[in-house]
Amino acid sequence: MASQEANKIAGAVLMAGLIAMASGFIARSLVRPVELKELAFAVEKPDAPAAGSQAAAVPAEVPPIAPLLARADLAAGEASAKKCAACHTFDKGGPNRVGPNLWDVVGRKPGAQAGFAFSKPMAAVAENWDYERLNKYLANPKTAIPGNKMAFAGIPKPEERAALIAWLRSKADAPKPMP
């Protein structure tokens, strides 16, 4: 009796294989894909610098922010800061989060916020956060200071960066003079 059951199982497996193979042959005869002679649309690949070259570390030219700061809208800057609020706080004495507290950031040395573990590249920056340095950093943090921990992609619009920088400037006991 056991051999009859084994034969039934083996027969079912063989039949399933034959059905799968036959359906493959039938599908290939019914559907014949046509190779395209040319691509339906072209995908352009941007020119990338050679691996290991210094060109990757050089930030793209960012226009000066000083002319835009004079007419920056603080309300728009506060609205733009909501993008930053997931990782940063802005209140005096506020806690560090994923990123450091940004109270009185204009004029402060990068990598110097007490109680926050900065990346080595950020801690190695010698110049303080002036308006132009903030502008370049906020445009593209990864190219402005290669190797820093900030995962934010940046703010591409100069007007939005100016509004945010002006708002950050206002978050201090004694805001630094405008350029």
N, C-alpha and C positions, 0 to 999 in steps of 0.2 A: 504494500500500500504506500509505503514511504517513497518507493522509486517512482510510482505514478505521479505523486505530488511534485517530486523533483523534476520529472519530465514536463509537467504542466508549467512549472515556473520557468524552466529553461526555454520552453516553447514560447511563452509570453514575452520573455526578454528578446528572443530572436525576432519575433513578430514585431515588437516595438521598434527594433533597429531597422527592419525592412521597411516599415511604414515611414520612419524618419528619413531614410535614404531615398525612398520613392518620392516623398513630398519635396525633398530638395531638388531632385531631377525635374519634377513638374514645375516647381517655382522658377527654376532657371530657364525653362523653356517658355514660360509665360511672361516673365519680366526680364527684359534684356536692357541693362543700363547702357547708355550712350556716353562715350568718353567725349568731353568737351575739347574742342580744338584750341580754345583760349579761355582764360579765366573769366568768369561772369563779371567780376569787379576786381580791380587791382588793390592790393593792400601794400601801402608804402611803408617801408621799414625805415625808421629814423636812423641817421648816421650816428653810430655809437663810437665813443673813443676807444682806442685799443685798450685791452685789459692791462691793468697796472700802470696806465699813464696818469700823469698829474692833471690832465684836462678834466677828469671826472671830479676832482676835488675843488676846482675853481668855480665859484658861483657865477651864474649868468649876470650880466649887467642889470642892475636894478636902478631905475631912475631915482634921483634924489627926492627925499620926502619933505624937505623944508618948505618948498612952495605950497604944498598941499596942507601942511599943518596949520597954517594961518587961517584957513577956512574950513577946518575939520569940524564935523558935527559930533559933539560929545554924546548925544543920545544915540546916534548911529554906532559910535564906538562902544557904548555900553551894550547895545544889542549884539554887536559883533563879539564882545567878550563872552557871551553865552557859549560860544564854541569852545572857549578855553576853560569854562567853569567846571567841566567834567573832571579836569585834572588839576586845576589851580584854584586858589582862593585869592581874594583881593583886599580883604579887610586887614586893618592894622592889628598885628599880633595873631592873625589867622593861622590855622594849621597848614602844614605842608600836606599835600595829597600825593598823587602819582607824580605831580610836578610841584615845584616850590611855590610858596606864597609870593604873590607879585606886588605886594604893597611896597611903594617907593622903589620900583624896579628901575626907573629911569635914573641913570647916574650910578647905579650899583654895579659892582664887579660881577661878571658872570661866574657862576660856580661858587658864590660866597654866601648863600643863604644858610644861616645856622640851622642845623638839624636835618639837612637834606643831603642825601648821598648823590652827588653829581657824577657824571661820567668823566673819565680822565680828560678827553678833549675839551669838555666844557670848563672844567676846573683849570685847564692850562691857558685859557684865554686871558690875556693881560689887560686889555682895554676895557673900560667900563661900558655899560649899556647906554650909549648916546643915541640920539634919534636915528642917525643913519645906520648904525649897527643893528638896532632893533628893526629897522625897515628891511635890511637885507636878511636878517634872521627870520622874520615873520613871512617874508616872501617865499622862502624855501629853507627850512631849518636843516635839512640833511646836507645841502650843499654849502650853506653858510658856515657851519661848524661840523665837518664830517666826523662821524662816529659818535655824535651825541645821542642821548636816549630818547629824545622827543620824537614821537611817532606821527605827529601832526604833519599833514602834507603842505601846509602853508596857505597864505592868503594871496591870491594872484592879483586882485584889484588894488592899485595904489591908493585910491580914495578910501577904501575900507581899511587898509593898513594905517593910513594917516589918522582916520577917526579912532581906531583902536589905540594907537600910540598916544594920541592926545588925551584919550580917556585914561589910559594907564598913567600918564603924567599927572593927571588930576588926583590920582590915588596916592597922595603923599601929604605929610604935614606941611612941607614947604616945597611945592612943585618947582622943578628945575626951569630956568628961563627958556623960552622958545628960541630956536636958532634964528 
